Amino acid sequence: MEFNDTHFIQPPPSQSLTVGRGSPVKVYTNRTTHYWMVKKIFFVAIALSFSLKLWAQGTILFADNPSFTVLTNNLNNYGSAVPSTFQVALYWGVLGSTDAQLVQIGPAIHGSGGLGLFNGGVYTTPNGTAPGANAVFEVKGWTGNFSTFEAAVAAAPGDHTILTDFSGGWVNATGTGPGNAAAFQFGVTGFNCIVLAPIVPEPSTMILGGLGAAAMLLYRRRGK
């Protein structure tokens, strides 16, 4: 290594430097340092890209259309539901989820825009669905002043004015962002309709109830 009055002359990458009387010491030149910096930036960029993909989310437009609506059947009439009388919620699950594994995403909304219609705008899926990927969706609806579908179902057996139904799950693509949300797939392979109706006890439950009433009546007669 050489010195002059004004500057330091850097040795080439393969050159070693002897300090005093000791052993040769490896000299890391600017070229070597630049290589390691570029390599570090490369791996950081890969890690950042993977992280963004892992935490990215799909988007979907939570809305039906006039051909596939919310219907009502309250035992007195049948037809499209009045928007102010019902609420709907959107349920989601990763691809392959069963109906029991779906969870509600976003807030429940009232109907709007016409008979049987609803439009909650763009909903974003949880992290399990990447932008543009497929996921499982389901719409659940109910009447009454309940904050969730589950609360309505729990109260419905004792009150025939509470109407509930759900669409069943279907596979739907998602969008890549709020401005590119995917619409529902409609028809037999997507959202077809939901028919809000009272929860009617199963025949076996009715039979057991009748047998119980008959047994109580017989017991009272014998008691007399």
GIWO-V594434 format. One record per helix or strand of 2 or more residues. SS is the DSSP state (h for helix, s for strand). FROM is the first residue (numbers start at 0). TO is the last residue. Records with the same first field share a line. If there is no record, write none. Layout:
SS->FROM-TO  FROM-TO
//
This chain:
s->1-2  7-8  15-17  23-25  58-62  69-72  77-79  85-93  102-109  118-123  133-142  163-165  169-172  193-196
h->29-54  82-84  98-100  148-155  177-179  202-222
//
